[in-house]
């Protein structure tokens, strides 16, 4: 590694750390924000995912169409959008419809950065070392997510933070941190020579079919994982922001050591085997959430204390299993025909996953509202089984 590359890696590590802190103070508390500030129900919570997840579709057009700018310039644009969105939510406390507009802007910035983040991280790794390097970066981000969760817990439990005040301080702090990342990206650009495509690249290649299928299945169950799992705790068990933060602290503390291990396992055992383990873990998680939902809504099973204990256990396993998500990016990098395909293909996969996730979120909200929360997790379990079938095929390909 040259001295310039060493500096670029150090700056990227700072970006990763501050990003974990900033997202932990904004994106991770959004469900509580929607409930406390706007008193939404489960069905409305599903509908909110349209403006929140639609940027994942639009971002593929932006990232692929502006690929000639390179990853760093695109990341700068992404963070400018994130800053605008979160600062308006923090400083203006807008009406519901206006909030959705700036939620969209903030989300567009975040979704533009997601595939760029993975691509930038893997560009700093050696071939065959992608999982290990991404595990280290994600472990670092998780450590700072834990710090964010500690801040959230003490901030809300002591009354320093609130979602019902004219200025939402926690969002303003997040906006300041995004601004620091913006400055670091400008500095990183001076120490990096990017090997990016010289023209716009929209990549849909038959060779990446299994990756697209994985993106489809992940998108279908993603909103259940991110939205309706926590919503069981928030809506059915009345977990407020401080109690959710305690779960985040515990999950992050485990993740600091667990996530780098996942990266090493990917390099050692292959992406297919890790995907099979991931799918099996989600089956257990969805069964747990379903059991809690049936028990609380029917009152037919054991007491509320036992449900809380089960919910905490399931949520912690859920947080660990989410970290297997890096396996899809590593899989894409391992099958890429040329390195320049990675960023636009990750963006294309994100577009697929977000189109499906919007439909899945609304459908899941309807299931919850019309039939009961347990049916959301039955639906998710079917998707996890399909994911296991695809992962098995990938494992066979790797064995050959």
N, C-alpha and C positions, 0 to 999 in steps of 0.2 A: 504494500500500500504506500502511495506517495504521501508527502506531507500535506498536500492539498486535500487528498482523499481522507486523511486522518482528521483534518479540520472539519470537512463536510460531515463525516460520521459523528463527530462530537456535537456539532450544531444540530444534526438530525435527532440525536438522543435528547437534546434539550427541547426540541420541538415535540417529540413524543411525550416527554414528561409533562410539559405544560399543557399539551392537548388532553392528556388524561385528567388533569386538574380542571381544565376549562369545561370539558364535557361532563365531568362529574358534578359540576356546579350548575349545569343547565340541562342538557339532554336527559340525564338520569333522573331528574326530579319532575319531568314534564307531566307525568300522569297525576301526581299530587297537585301540580299547578292547575291542570284542567279541572280537577274536582273542586279544589278550594276556591279558585278565582271565578270559575264559571259554572260550578255545580252540575257537571255533565253526568249523564247516566251511561250504562254500558253500550247501548246502541249508538248514542252520540259520540262516545269514545271511539267506536269503530269508524264513524263517518269522518272524524277529525284526521284519521290516517290518510285520507285522500290528499289534502294540501300538504300533509307532512311527508308523504311518501312519493307523491307525483314528481318531486324534484329528482328522485332516483332515475326516472325515465328520461326527463329532460337533460339531466347531466350527461348522459351518453352522447347526446348531440353536441353539447358544449365541449366535453373532454375530447371526443373523437374529431370534431370539426376544428378545434383549436390545438390539435396535437403538435402542430409545427412550432408552437410557443415553447414547448418543453414542459416537464413536470413542475419545475419550480415556479415559473410564471403562472401556470394554471393554479397552483396551490395559493399563490398570492391573490389571484382573483377570487378563489373560493373563500379565503379568510376575510376579504373585504365584505363579501355578501353575508358571511356569518356574523361579523361585527355589526353591520347595519341591522340585521334582523333581531339579534338578541338585545341590542341596546335600546331599540324602540320598545320591545316587550318590557324591559327593565325600567325605563325612564318614563314611559307614557301610560302604562297600564291601560291599553286601548280597549274599546268595546269588542265584543266577541268576533264580529265579522272583520274588523280591522286587524285584530290579533291574528286571524287566520292568514292574512296577507303577509304579515311580517314573520309569522311562523314558517310560511312557505319560503321566504327569502333566506332566513337562517338555515333552513333545511337544505335548500339548494346549495349553499356554500359547503355544508357538511358532506353532502352526498357527492359533490365534485371532488372533495379531498379524499374520500375513502379509497377509491381505486388508485389514486395517485400515491397515497400513503404506502399501500402494499408494494407498488412498483418501485418507489424510491427506496424502501427498506430492502427489497430483494436485490436492487442494483448495487447495494453495498456488501452483498454476500458473495462468497465464492461458489462455483457450481458444485452441487451436491450438499451444500451447507445452508440451503434456503430456510428449511424448517427451524434449524437451530438459531439462526440469526433473527428470524421473525419472532421466535419464541422469546428471545432476549428483549427485543424491542417491546413486544406486547406485555412481557412481565414488568418492564419498567413503567409502561403506561398504566398497568394495573396498580402498581405501588402508589402512583400519584392519584389514581382514582380512589384508593383507600384514604389518602389524605383528604381528598375532596369530601368523601363520605363522613369523615370525622368532623370536618368543618360544618357540613350539613346538619349532622346530629346535634352538635352543641349550638349551632346558630338557631335552629328551630326549637330545640328544647328550652333554650334560655330566652326565646322571644326576640332575638336579634334579627332573624329572618322571618318573613311572612309573605304569603302570596296575595294578601288582601290589602296591602298598603299601597299608597299612590306610587311610590318608587320601590321596585322589587330589587333589593340590594344584591341578592345572590346572582341575578342575571347581569347586573352592571359589572360585578367583579369578573364574571365569566367573559364579558365583552372586553375588559381590560386585558385579560390573559390572551384572548385571541389576537389583540393588537400587538402584544409582545411576540407572539408566534409570527405575525406578519413581518415585524422587524428582523427576526431571525432568518426568515426566508430570503429577505433581501441580502443579508450577510452571506447565507449559504450559497446564493447564486454566484458570488464572487470567488468561491472556492470549488466550484463544480463545473465540469465540462460534460454536458449531457449528450448521450448518444441517442437522440430522439429522431423520429421521422421528420423529414424535411417538408412534408405535406400532410394535409388532413388524412386521417385513416379511420375508416369505418370497417371493422373486421367482423365478418360472419363467415367462418370457415368450417366446412364439413368435418375437418379433422378435430374440431373442438366440440363436437356434438354432445359428448357425455358431460362436458363442463356446462353447456347450456341447459341440459336436463337437470343437473345438480342445482343450477341457479334457479330454475323453475320450481323445483321441489323445496328448496330453501326459502324462496320467496313466499310460497304457499303456507309454510308453517312458521315463518319468521315472526309475523305479527302476533301469533298465538304465544310464541316464546317471549317476545318483548313487551306485548301489551296485556294479553289476557292472563298470563301467569301471574304477574304482579297485581293485576286487577282482582284476582281472587283474594289476595291479602288486603288490598285497599278497600274493596267494596264489601266482601263477605266477612272479613275479619277486622275491618276498621283500622288498618295500619296507617298511621299518619306519616308525614315526611321524616320525622326523627326516628321512628321505628324502622322504616324502610332503609334509612341510612345505616342503622346498626347492622342490618343484613348485608348491606353493601360493604361495610367495614370488614365483617367476618369473611365474606366471599373474596374480597380483594386480598386479605391477609393470606388466605390459602392460595389464591391465584398467583401471588408473587413467586411462589416456588413451583406451583403446578403448571403454569403456562410455559415457562422455559422447558420443563420436562416434556410437555406435549410437542414442542418444536423438535426436541431430540428424538422423540418416538417417531415423528413423521419421517425424519431422515433415516432412522434405523429400520423401521418396519414397513415403510411405504405408505402412500396416501390411502390406498384402498382399504387396508386393514384398519387404519385409524377411522375412516369413514364408517365402517361397519360398527366399531365400538361406539362411535358418536350416535348412530341411529338407534342402537340398543339402549343407550343411556336415555335418549329422549322418550323411548317407549315407557321406561320406568317413571320418568318425570311426569308424562302426560297421565299415566295411570294414577299417580299420586295426586295431581291437581284435580282429576276427575273424582277421586274418592272424597277429597275434601269438599268439593262442590256438592256432591250428593248428600254427604253427611250434614253440612251446614244448612242447606236449603230444605231438607226433609226433617231434620232433627231426630232421625231414627237411630243414629249411631252414638258413639261415645261423646263425652263432653267437649266444650269449646277449648279447654286447655290442651287436650290431646290434639285437636285440630291445629291449634297454633304451633305446637311442637312439630307435627307432621309438615305443616306449611313451611316452617323455617328450614327443616331438613331438605324438603323438595326444592325450595328456592336456592339453597346453597349448592345442591347438585346441579341445578339449572344453570347457575352462574358459572360453574366450572365447565359444564358441557358446552356452553356458548363459545368458550375459548377454542374449541376444536374448529371453529369457523375458518381459521387461518389455513386449514388443510386444503380448502378449495383454491385459494390463491397460489399455494405452493404447487398443487396439482397442475394448475394452468401454466405456471412458469416451467414446470418439468416437461410439458408436452408442446410448448410453444415452438413453432417452426423457426421463427426468428425472434430475437428479444424485443424488437419494435412492436410485435403483436400483443405484448403483455398488457400494457396500460389500456389500449382501446378495447381489447377483448374482456378484460376485467370490467370495464365500463359497460360493455354490451351485456355481460352477464348481470351486472347490477340493474340495468334497464329491464331485463327479463324478470328478475326477481322482484322488482318494485311494481311492475304491471300486475303480476300475480298477487303480490302482497296486498295491494289496494283492494282487489276483489275479495281476497281471503279475509281481510280485516272486516269489511262490511258484512260478508257472509257470516263470519264468526259472531259479530255483534248481533246479527239477526237470530242466529242459533241460541245465543245466550238469552236474548230478550223474549223469544217466542217459545223455546222449548226447555231452556235451562242451561247453566254454565257447563255441566258435565258433557254435553254434546259437542261443545267446542273442542274438548280434549279427545273425544272419540275421533273426530275429524282429523285432528293433529296426529293421532296414533296411526291412522291409515296412511298419512303422508310419510311418517317415519318408516313404515314398512316398505313403501315404494323406494325411499332413499336407500334402504338396506339392500334392495335388489340391485340398484345401480352400482352401489359400492362393491357388491360382490363381483359384478362384471369387471369393474376397474381392477379389483384385486387379481382376478384371473389374467387380465391383460398384463399386469405387472409381473405375475409369476412366469408368463411366457417370455 
